[in-house]
């Protein structure tokens, strides 16, 4: 199940790698997906919720890391 979370909880998931699961947060006009299903907290940014949820279901469709850093400062 993909869960919507708030920015505060998203930061906790990314920093602590807990709890495990699939999450997204709406922040600064973008949707940020967090795949923490394995405890690695993979993070990707998207302009729409549909693309975000699709990536969370299939994380192999990833954007380049440099694009992610440019868009969200990670």
PDB file of N, CA, C and O in Angstrom:
ATOM      1  N   UNK A   1       0.834  -1.174   0.000  1.00  0.00           N
ATOM      2  CA  UNK A   1       0.000   0.000   0.000  1.00  0.00           C
ATOM      3  C   UNK A   1       0.887   1.248   0.000  1.00  0.00           C
ATOM      4  O   UNK A   1       1.876   1.315   0.729  1.00  0.00           O
ATOM      5  N   UNK A   2       0.528   2.220  -0.812  1.00  0.00           N
ATOM      6  CA  UNK A   2       1.238   3.495  -0.883  1.00  0.00           C
ATOM      7  C   UNK A   2       0.544   4.467   0.060  1.00  0.00           C
ATOM      8  O   UNK A   2      -0.673   4.648   0.000  1.00  0.00           O
ATOM      9  N   UNK A   3       1.337   5.093   0.935  1.00  0.00           N
ATOM     10  CA  UNK A   3       0.760   5.978   1.943  1.00  0.00           C
ATOM     11  C   UNK A   3       1.204   7.420   1.720  1.00  0.00           C
ATOM     12  O   UNK A   3       2.375   7.687   1.451  1.00  0.00           O
ATOM     13  N   UNK A   4       0.249   8.346   1.835  1.00  0.00           N
ATOM     14  CA  UNK A   4       0.566   9.771   1.795  1.00  0.00           C
ATOM     15  C   UNK A   4       1.041  10.184   3.187  1.00  0.00           C
ATOM     16  O   UNK A   4       0.417   9.841   4.191  1.00  0.00           O
ATOM     17  N   UNK A   5       2.147  10.921   3.239  1.00  0.00           N
ATOM     18  CA  UNK A   5       2.686  11.383   4.517  1.00  0.00           C
ATOM     19  C   UNK A   5       2.969  12.879   4.423  1.00  0.00           C
ATOM     20  O   UNK A   5       2.971  13.451   3.333  1.00  0.00           O
ATOM     21  N   UNK A   6       3.207  13.501   5.561  1.00  0.00           N
ATOM     22  CA  UNK A   6       3.527  14.924   5.580  1.00  0.00           C
ATOM     23  C   UNK A   6       5.052  15.120   5.493  1.00  0.00           C
ATOM     24  O   UNK A   6       5.806  14.172   5.713  1.00  0.00           O
ATOM     25  N   UNK A   7       5.507  16.337   5.177  1.00  0.00           N
ATOM     26  CA  UNK A   7       6.948  16.583   5.018  1.00  0.00           C
ATOM     27  C   UNK A   7       7.779  16.223   6.259  1.00  0.00           C
ATOM     28  O   UNK A   7       8.904  15.740   6.125  1.00  0.00           O
ATOM     29  N   UNK A   8       7.246  16.450   7.442  1.00  0.00           N
ATOM     30  CA  UNK A   8       7.978  16.118   8.663  1.00  0.00           C
ATOM     31  C   UNK A   8       8.230  14.616   8.747  1.00  0.00           C
ATOM     32  O   UNK A   8       9.350  14.186   9.023  1.00  0.00           O
ATOM     33  N   UNK A   9       7.189  13.820   8.509  1.00  0.00           N
ATOM     34  CA  UNK A   9       7.332  12.369   8.572  1.00  0.00           C
ATOM     35  C   UNK A   9       8.217  11.867   7.443  1.00  0.00           C
ATOM     36  O   UNK A   9       8.968  10.911   7.633  1.00  0.00           O
ATOM     37  N   UNK A  10       8.144  12.496   6.258  1.00  0.00           N
ATOM     38  CA  UNK A  10       9.003  12.108   5.124  1.00  0.00           C
ATOM     39  C   UNK A  10      10.472  12.247   5.500  1.00  0.00           C
ATOM     40  O   UNK A  10      11.284  11.382   5.173  1.00  0.00           O
ATOM     41  N   UNK A  11      10.809  13.320   6.178  1.00  0.00           N
ATOM     42  CA  UNK A  11      12.193  13.540   6.603  1.00  0.00           C
ATOM     43  C   UNK A  11      12.640  12.458   7.581  1.00  0.00           C
ATOM     44  O   UNK A  11      13.781  12.001   7.521  1.00  0.00           O
ATOM     45  N   UNK A  12      11.766  12.052   8.464  1.00  0.00           N
ATOM     46  CA  UNK A  12      12.080  10.988   9.419  1.00  0.00           C
ATOM     47  C   UNK A  12      12.329   9.671   8.689  1.00  0.00           C
ATOM     48  O   UNK A  12      13.292   8.964   8.987  1.00  0.00           O
ATOM     49  N   UNK A  13      11.452   9.340   7.725  1.00  0.00           N
ATOM     50  CA  UNK A  13      11.620   8.093   6.966  1.00  0.00           C
ATOM     51  C   UNK A  13      12.956   8.097   6.231  1.00  0.00           C
ATOM     52  O   UNK A  13      13.680   7.102   6.250  1.00  0.00           O
ATOM     53  N   UNK A  14      13.284   9.212   5.585  1.00  0.00           N
ATOM     54  CA  UNK A  14      14.526   9.297   4.810  1.00  0.00           C
ATOM     55  C   UNK A  14      15.746   9.201   5.722  1.00  0.00           C
ATOM     56  O   UNK A  14      16.711   8.516   5.383  1.00  0.00           O
ATOM     57  N   UNK A  15      15.722   9.867   6.858  1.00  0.00           N
ATOM     58  CA  UNK A  15      16.893   9.883   7.750  1.00  0.00           C
ATOM     59  C   UNK A  15      17.057   8.587   8.538  1.00  0.00           C
ATOM     60  O   UNK A  15      18.178   8.112   8.718  1.00  0.00           O
ATOM     61  N   UNK A  16      15.958   8.012   9.009  1.00  0.00           N
ATOM     62  CA  UNK A  16      16.057   6.843   9.892  1.00  0.00           C
ATOM     63  C   UNK A  16      15.833   5.520   9.173  1.00  0.00           C
ATOM     64  O   UNK A  16      16.121   4.453   9.715  1.00  0.00           O
ATOM     65  N   UNK A  17      15.308   5.598   7.925  1.00  0.00           N
ATOM     66  CA  UNK A  17      14.975   4.398   7.143  1.00  0.00           C
ATOM     67  C   UNK A  17      13.882   3.557   7.820  1.00  0.00           C
ATOM     68  O   UNK A  17      13.790   2.350   7.596  1.00  0.00           O
ATOM     69  N   UNK A  18      13.066   4.204   8.639  1.00  0.00           N
ATOM     70  CA  UNK A  18      11.955   3.554   9.325  1.00  0.00           C
ATOM     71  C   UNK A  18      10.730   4.441   9.248  1.00  0.00           C
ATOM     72  O   UNK A  18      10.880   5.662   9.286  1.00  0.00           O
ATOM     73  N   UNK A  19       9.559   3.915   9.145  1.00  0.00           N
ATOM     74  CA  UNK A  19       9.199   2.517   8.948  1.00  0.00           C
ATOM     75  C   UNK A  19       9.386   2.102   7.486  1.00  0.00           C
ATOM     76  O   UNK A  19       9.542   2.944   6.601  1.00  0.00           O
ATOM     77  N   UNK A  20       9.367   0.810   7.258  1.00  0.00           N
ATOM     78  CA  UNK A  20       9.442   0.295   5.898  1.00  0.00           C
ATOM     79  C   UNK A  20       8.119   0.549   5.191  1.00  0.00           C
ATOM     80  O   UNK A  20       7.065   0.547   5.828  1.00  0.00           O
ATOM     81  N   UNK A  21       8.165   0.767   3.881  1.00  0.00           N
ATOM     82  CA  UNK A  21       6.946   0.951   3.113  1.00  0.00           C
ATOM     83  C   UNK A  21       7.160   1.854   1.919  1.00  0.00           C
ATOM     84  O   UNK A  21       8.281   2.257   1.610  1.00  0.00           O
ATOM     85  N   UNK A  22       6.055   2.166   1.252  1.00  0.00           N
ATOM     86  CA  UNK A  22       6.041   3.060   0.096  1.00  0.00           C
ATOM     87  C   UNK A  22       5.263   4.307   0.484  1.00  0.00           C
ATOM     88  O   UNK A  22       4.138   4.217   0.976  1.00  0.00           O
ATOM     89  N   UNK A  23       5.870   5.482   0.258  1.00  0.00           N
ATOM     90  CA  UNK A  23       5.281   6.735   0.713  1.00  0.00           C
ATOM     91  C   UNK A  23       5.395   7.806  -0.364  1.00  0.00           C
ATOM     92  O   UNK A  23       6.238   7.722  -1.257  1.00  0.00           O
ATOM     93  N   UNK A  24       4.532   8.813  -0.265  1.00  0.00           N
ATOM     94  CA  UNK A  24       4.718  10.011  -1.067  1.00  0.00           C
ATOM     95  C   UNK A  24       4.309  11.224  -0.251  1.00  0.00           C
ATOM     96  O   UNK A  24       3.506  11.139   0.677  1.00  0.00           O
ATOM     97  N   UNK A  25       4.891  12.357  -0.630  1.00  0.00           N
ATOM     98  CA  UNK A  25       4.601  13.618   0.042  1.00  0.00           C
ATOM     99  C   UNK A  25       4.490  14.699  -1.031  1.00  0.00           C
ATOM    100  O   UNK A  25       5.202  14.657  -2.034  1.00  0.00           O
ATOM    101  N   UNK A  26       3.614  15.647  -0.823  1.00  0.00           N
ATOM    102  CA  UNK A  26       3.480  16.797  -1.719  1.00  0.00           C
ATOM    103  C   UNK A  26       4.261  17.929  -1.074  1.00  0.00           C
ATOM    104  O   UNK A  26       3.962  18.344   0.046  1.00  0.00           O
ATOM    105  N   UNK A  27       5.277  18.432  -1.797  1.00  0.00           N
ATOM    106  CA  UNK A  27       6.120  19.477  -1.222  1.00  0.00           C
ATOM    107  C   UNK A  27       6.648  20.376  -2.327  1.00  0.00           C
ATOM    108  O   UNK A  27       7.130  19.887  -3.349  1.00  0.00           O
ATOM    109  N   UNK A  28       6.563  21.684  -2.133  1.00  0.00           N
ATOM    110  CA  UNK A  28       7.064  22.672  -3.088  1.00  0.00           C
ATOM    111  C   UNK A  28       6.517  22.450  -4.496  1.00  0.00           C
ATOM    112  O   UNK A  28       7.249  22.598  -5.474  1.00  0.00           O
ATOM    113  N   UNK A  29       5.244  22.098  -4.604  1.00  0.00           N
ATOM    114  CA  UNK A  29       4.601  21.920  -5.885  1.00  0.00           C
ATOM    115  C   UNK A  29       4.922  20.624  -6.603  1.00  0.00           C
ATOM    116  O   UNK A  29       4.534  20.446  -7.757  1.00  0.00           O
ATOM    117  N   UNK A  30       5.625  19.713  -5.939  1.00  0.00           N
ATOM    118  CA  UNK A  30       5.996  18.440  -6.558  1.00  0.00           C
ATOM    119  C   UNK A  30       5.553  17.286  -5.669  1.00  0.00           C
ATOM    120  O   UNK A  30       5.275  17.461  -4.482  1.00  0.00           O
ATOM    121  N   UNK A  31       5.494  16.113  -6.269  1.00  0.00           N
ATOM    122  CA  UNK A  31       5.224  14.887  -5.527  1.00  0.00           C
ATOM    123  C   UNK A  31       6.547  14.152  -5.370  1.00  0.00           C
ATOM    124  O   UNK A  31       7.257  13.925  -6.350  1.00  0.00           O
ATOM    125  N   UNK A  32       6.872  13.787  -4.155  1.00  0.00           N
ATOM    126  CA  UNK A  32       8.115  13.085  -3.877  1.00  0.00           C
ATOM    127  C   UNK A  32       7.775  11.686  -3.400  1.00  0.00           C
ATOM    128  O   UNK A  32       7.100  11.506  -2.386  1.00  0.00           O
ATOM    129  N   UNK A  33       8.252  10.694  -4.147  1.00  0.00           N
ATOM    130  CA  UNK A  33       8.035   9.306  -3.788  1.00  0.00           C
ATOM    131  C   UNK A  33       9.200   8.793  -2.964  1.00  0.00           C
ATOM    132  O   UNK A  33      10.358   9.097  -3.251  1.00  0.00           O
ATOM    133  N   UNK A  34       8.890   8.021  -1.948  1.00  0.00           N
ATOM    134  CA  UNK A  34       9.919   7.430  -1.083  1.00  0.00           C
ATOM    135  C   UNK A  34       9.675   5.928  -1.053  1.00  0.00           C
ATOM    136  O   UNK A  34       8.681   5.457  -0.500  1.00  0.00           O
ATOM    137  N   UNK A  35      10.598   5.184  -1.658  1.00  0.00           N
ATOM    138  CA  UNK A  35      10.517   3.725  -1.644  1.00  0.00           C
ATOM    139  C   UNK A  35      11.422   3.226  -0.536  1.00  0.00           C
ATOM    140  O   UNK A  35      12.629   3.075  -0.726  1.00  0.00           O
ATOM    141  N   UNK A  36      10.840   2.973   0.607  1.00  0.00           N
ATOM    142  CA  UNK A  36      11.594   2.450   1.744  1.00  0.00           C
ATOM    143  C   UNK A  36      11.159   1.015   2.032  1.00  0.00           C
ATOM    144  O   UNK A  36      11.161   0.571   3.180  1.00  0.00           O
ATOM    145  N   UNK A  37      10.790   0.303   0.978  1.00  0.00           N
ATOM    146  CA  UNK A  37      10.327  -1.075   1.151  1.00  0.00           C
ATOM    147  C   UNK A  37      11.442  -2.006   1.607  1.00  0.00           C
ATOM    148  O   UNK A  37      11.173  -3.038   2.222  1.00  0.00           O
ATOM    149  N   UNK A  38      12.694  -1.654   1.313  1.00  0.00           N
ATOM    150  CA  UNK A  38      13.836  -2.483   1.709  1.00  0.00           C
ATOM    151  C   UNK A  38      14.734  -1.797   2.734  1.00  0.00           C
ATOM    152  O   UNK A  38      15.773  -2.343   3.106  1.00  0.00           O
ATOM    153  N   UNK A  39      14.349  -0.610   3.192  1.00  0.00           N
ATOM    154  CA  UNK A  39      15.160   0.110   4.167  1.00  0.00           C
ATOM    155  C   UNK A  39      16.240   0.979   3.552  1.00  0.00           C
ATOM    156  O   UNK A  39      17.156   1.407   4.254  1.00  0.00           O
ATOM    157  N   UNK A  40      16.154   1.251   2.243  1.00  0.00           N
ATOM    158  CA  UNK A  40      17.147   2.089   1.583  1.00  0.00           C
ATOM    159  C   UNK A  40      16.643   3.500   1.289  1.00  0.00           C
ATOM    160  O   UNK A  40      17.434   4.362   0.907  1.00  0.00           O
ATOM    161  N   UNK A  41      15.370   3.751   1.454  1.00  0.00           N
ATOM    162  CA  UNK A  41      14.747   5.072   1.280  1.00  0.00           C
ATOM    163  C   UNK A  41      15.138   5.739  -0.038  1.00  0.00           C
ATOM    164  O   UNK A  41      15.701   6.834  -0.043  1.00  0.00           O
ATOM    165  N   UNK A  42      14.836   5.070  -1.160  1.00  0.00           N
ATOM    166  CA  UNK A  42      15.050   5.667  -2.478  1.00  0.00           C
ATOM    167  C   UNK A  42      14.054   6.795  -2.655  1.00  0.00           C
ATOM    168  O   UNK A  42      12.877   6.641  -2.331  1.00  0.00           O
ATOM    169  N   UNK A  43      14.515   7.934  -3.169  1.00  0.00           N
ATOM    170  CA  UNK A  43      13.677   9.124  -3.287  1.00  0.00           C
ATOM    171  C   UNK A  43      13.696   9.621  -4.731  1.00  0.00           C
ATOM    172  O   UNK A  43      14.757   9.724  -5.347  1.00  0.00           O
ATOM    173  N   UNK A  44      12.512   9.929  -5.264  1.00  0.00           N
ATOM    174  CA  UNK A  44      12.377  10.493  -6.612  1.00  0.00           C
ATOM    175  C   UNK A  44      11.313  11.583  -6.582  1.00  0.00           C
ATOM    176  O   UNK A  44      10.352  11.500  -5.818  1.00  0.00           O
ATOM    177  N   UNK A  45      11.488  12.592  -7.406  1.00  0.00           N
ATOM    178  CA  UNK A  45      10.522  13.674  -7.502  1.00  0.00           C
ATOM    179  C   UNK A  45       9.747  13.622  -8.806  1.00  0.00           C
ATOM    180  O   UNK A  45      10.284  13.216  -9.837  1.00  0.00           O
ATOM    181  N   UNK A  46       8.483  14.033  -8.765  1.00  0.00           N
ATOM    182  CA  UNK A  46       7.590  13.978  -9.919  1.00  0.00           C
ATOM    183  C   UNK A  46       6.691  15.205  -9.947  1.00  0.00           C
ATOM    184  O   UNK A  46       6.414  15.810  -8.911  1.00  0.00           O
ATOM    185  N   UNK A  47       6.242  15.565 -11.140  1.00  0.00           N
ATOM    186  CA  UNK A  47       5.347  16.713 -11.273  1.00  0.00           C
ATOM    187  C   UNK A  47       3.886  16.336 -11.052  1.00  0.00           C
ATOM    188  O   UNK A  47       3.049  17.209 -10.820  1.00  0.00           O
ATOM    189  N   UNK A  48       3.569  15.025 -11.124  1.00  0.00           N
ATOM    190  CA  UNK A  48       2.174  14.621 -10.927  1.00  0.00           C
ATOM    191  C   UNK A  48       2.101  13.340 -10.088  1.00  0.00           C
ATOM    192  O   UNK A  48       3.039  12.543 -10.056  1.00  0.00           O
ATOM    193  N   UNK A  49       0.975  13.169  -9.421  1.00  0.00           N
ATOM    194  CA  UNK A  49       0.778  12.052  -8.503  1.00  0.00           C
ATOM    195  C   UNK A  49       0.759  10.713  -9.233  1.00  0.00           C
ATOM    196  O   UNK A  49       1.273   9.722  -8.715  1.00  0.00           O
ATOM    197  N   UNK A  50       0.182  10.673 -10.413  1.00  0.00           N
ATOM    198  CA  UNK A  50       0.101   9.426 -11.165  1.00  0.00           C
ATOM    199  C   UNK A  50       1.499   8.856 -11.463  1.00  0.00           C
ATOM    200  O   UNK A  50       1.739   7.664 -11.273  1.00  0.00           O
ATOM    201  N   UNK A  51       2.404   9.702 -11.924  1.00  0.00           N
ATOM    202  CA  UNK A  51       3.781   9.259 -12.209  1.00  0.00           C
ATOM    203  C   UNK A  51       4.488   8.813 -10.941  1.00  0.00           C
ATOM    204  O   UNK A  51       5.242   7.840 -10.953  1.00  0.00           O
ATOM    205  N   UNK A  52       4.249   9.511  -9.865  1.00  0.00           N
ATOM    206  CA  UNK A  52       4.859   9.170  -8.581  1.00  0.00           C
ATOM    207  C   UNK A  52       4.415   7.777  -8.137  1.00  0.00           C
ATOM    208  O   UNK A  52       5.242   6.947  -7.759  1.00  0.00           O
ATOM    209  N   UNK A  53       3.110   7.529  -8.183  1.00  0.00           N
ATOM    210  CA  UNK A  53       2.597   6.223  -7.757  1.00  0.00           C
ATOM    211  C   UNK A  53       3.055   5.117  -8.700  1.00  0.00           C
ATOM    212  O   UNK A  53       3.314   3.998  -8.257  1.00  0.00           O
ATOM    213  N   UNK A  54       3.157   5.413  -9.988  1.00  0.00           N
ATOM    214  CA  UNK A  54       3.635   4.424 -10.944  1.00  0.00           C
ATOM    215  C   UNK A  54       5.076   4.041 -10.616  1.00  0.00           C
ATOM    216  O   UNK A  54       5.422   2.860 -10.658  1.00  0.00           O
ATOM    217  N   UNK A  55       5.921   5.021 -10.291  1.00  0.00           N
ATOM    218  CA  UNK A  55       7.304   4.738  -9.921  1.00  0.00           C
ATOM    219  C   UNK A  55       7.368   3.917  -8.629  1.00  0.00           C
ATOM    220  O   UNK A  55       8.169   2.989  -8.520  1.00  0.00           O
ATOM    221  N   UNK A  56       6.530   4.256  -7.664  1.00  0.00           N
ATOM    222  CA  UNK A  56       6.532   3.509  -6.411  1.00  0.00           C
ATOM    223  C   UNK A  56       6.151   2.042  -6.636  1.00  0.00           C
ATOM    224  O   UNK A  56       6.632   1.156  -5.930  1.00  0.00           O
ATOM    225  N   UNK A  57       5.294   1.796  -7.614  1.00  0.00           N
ATOM    226  CA  UNK A  57       4.934   0.415  -7.949  1.00  0.00           C
ATOM    227  C   UNK A  57       6.013  -0.269  -8.773  1.00  0.00           C
ATOM    228  O   UNK A  57       6.106  -1.497  -8.768  1.00  0.00           O
ATOM    229  N   UNK A  58       6.847   0.521  -9.496  1.00  0.00           N
ATOM    230  CA  UNK A  58       7.880  -0.013 -10.380  1.00  0.00           C
ATOM    231  C   UNK A  58       9.087   0.924 -10.369  1.00  0.00           C
ATOM    232  O   UNK A  58       9.268   1.694 -11.313  1.00  0.00           O
ATOM    233  N   UNK A  59       9.916   0.877  -9.325  1.00  0.00           N
ATOM    234  CA  UNK A  59      11.017   1.838  -9.174  1.00  0.00           C
ATOM    235  C   UNK A  59      12.113   1.734 -10.227  1.00  0.00           C
ATOM    236  O   UNK A  59      13.002   2.585 -10.251  1.00  0.00           O
ATOM    237  N   UNK A  60      12.088   0.734 -11.094  1.00  0.00           N
ATOM    238  CA  UNK A  60      13.119   0.639 -12.125  1.00  0.00           C
ATOM    239  C   UNK A  60      12.974   1.752 -13.167  1.00  0.00           C
ATOM    240  O   UNK A  60      13.916   2.008 -13.917  1.00  0.00           O
ATOM    241  N   UNK A  61      11.810   2.422 -13.231  1.00  0.00           N
ATOM    242  CA  UNK A  61      11.652   3.550 -14.150  1.00  0.00           C
ATOM    243  C   UNK A  61      12.076   4.843 -13.452  1.00  0.00           C
ATOM    244  O   UNK A  61      11.237   5.655 -13.064  1.00  0.00           O
ATOM    245  N   UNK A  62      13.369   5.018 -13.301  1.00  0.00           N
ATOM    246  CA  UNK A  62      13.945   6.088 -12.506  1.00  0.00           C
ATOM    247  C   UNK A  62      14.504   7.209 -13.374  1.00  0.00           C
ATOM    248  O   UNK A  62      14.929   6.972 -14.505  1.00  0.00           O
ATOM    249  N   UNK A  63      14.503   8.444 -12.838  1.00  0.00           N
ATOM    250  CA  UNK A  63      15.175   9.540 -13.521  1.00  0.00           C
ATOM    251  C   UNK A  63      16.633   9.556 -13.091  1.00  0.00           C
ATOM    252  O   UNK A  63      17.001   8.907 -12.112  1.00  0.00           O
ATOM    253  N   UNK A  64      17.448  10.280 -13.804  1.00  0.00           N
ATOM    254  CA  UNK A  64      18.869  10.366 -13.487  1.00  0.00           C
ATOM    255  C   UNK A  64      19.063  11.055 -12.140  1.00  0.00           C
ATOM    256  O   UNK A  64      18.309  11.966 -11.797  1.00  0.00           O
ATOM    257  N   UNK A  65      20.055  10.634 -11.386  1.00  0.00           N
ATOM    258  CA  UNK A  65      20.332  11.220 -10.072  1.00  0.00           C
ATOM    259  C   UNK A  65      20.618  12.704 -10.202  1.00  0.00           C
ATOM    260  O   UNK A  65      20.171  13.484  -9.361  1.00  0.00           O
ATOM    261  N   UNK A  66      21.346  13.121 -11.226  1.00  0.00           N
ATOM    262  CA  UNK A  66      21.657  14.538 -11.392  1.00  0.00           C
ATOM    263  C   UNK A  66      20.387  15.365 -11.580  1.00  0.00           C
ATOM    264  O   UNK A  66      20.313  16.493 -11.094  1.00  0.00           O
ATOM    265  N   UNK A  67      19.381  14.820 -12.280  1.00  0.00           N
ATOM    266  CA  UNK A  67      18.111  15.516 -12.437  1.00  0.00           C
ATOM    267  C   UNK A  67      17.417  15.659 -11.090  1.00  0.00           C
ATOM    268  O   UNK A  67      16.852  16.709 -10.788  1.00  0.00           O
ATOM    269  N   UNK A  68      17.459  14.614 -10.288  1.00  0.00           N
ATOM    270  CA  UNK A  68      16.839  14.642  -8.967  1.00  0.00           C
ATOM    271  C   UNK A  68      17.504  15.698  -8.102  1.00  0.00           C
ATOM    272  O   UNK A  68      16.815  16.476  -7.443  1.00  0.00           O
ATOM    273  N   UNK A  69      18.827  15.741  -8.092  1.00  0.00           N
ATOM    274  CA  UNK A  69      19.552  16.720  -7.288  1.00  0.00           C
ATOM    275  C   UNK A  69      19.222  18.131  -7.731  1.00  0.00           C
ATOM    276  O   UNK A  69      19.051  19.027  -6.905  1.00  0.00           O
ATOM    277  N   UNK A  70      19.133  18.325  -9.041  1.00  0.00           N
ATOM    278  CA  UNK A  70      18.830  19.638  -9.573  1.00  0.00           C
ATOM    279  C   UNK A  70      17.427  20.079  -9.180  1.00  0.00           C
ATOM    280  O   UNK A  70      17.216  21.241  -8.832  1.00  0.00           O
ATOM    281  N   UNK A  71      16.465  19.159  -9.232  1.00  0.00           N
ATOM    282  CA  UNK A  71      15.079  19.512  -8.930  1.00  0.00           C
ATOM    283  C   UNK A  71      14.826  19.718  -7.441  1.00  0.00           C
ATOM    284  O   UNK A  71      14.079  20.617  -7.055  1.00  0.00           O
ATOM    285  N   UNK A  72      15.445  18.890  -6.603  1.00  0.00           N
ATOM    286  CA  UNK A  72      15.063  18.892  -5.182  1.00  0.00           C
ATOM    287  C   UNK A  72      16.207  19.095  -4.211  1.00  0.00           C
ATOM    288  O   UNK A  72      15.978  19.104  -3.001  1.00  0.00           O
ATOM    289  N   UNK A  73      17.408  19.254  -4.684  1.00  0.00           N
ATOM    290  CA  UNK A  73      18.527  19.533  -3.803  1.00  0.00           C
ATOM    291  C   UNK A  73      18.973  18.369  -2.956  1.00  0.00           C
ATOM    292  O   UNK A  73      19.584  18.586  -1.910  1.00  0.00           O
ATOM    293  N   UNK A  74      18.692  17.114  -3.366  1.00  0.00           N
ATOM    294  CA  UNK A  74      19.126  15.931  -2.614  1.00  0.00           C
ATOM    295  C   UNK A  74      20.512  15.555  -3.035  1.00  0.00           C
ATOM    296  O   UNK A  74      21.070  14.584  -2.523  1.00  0.00           O
TER     297      UNK A  74
END
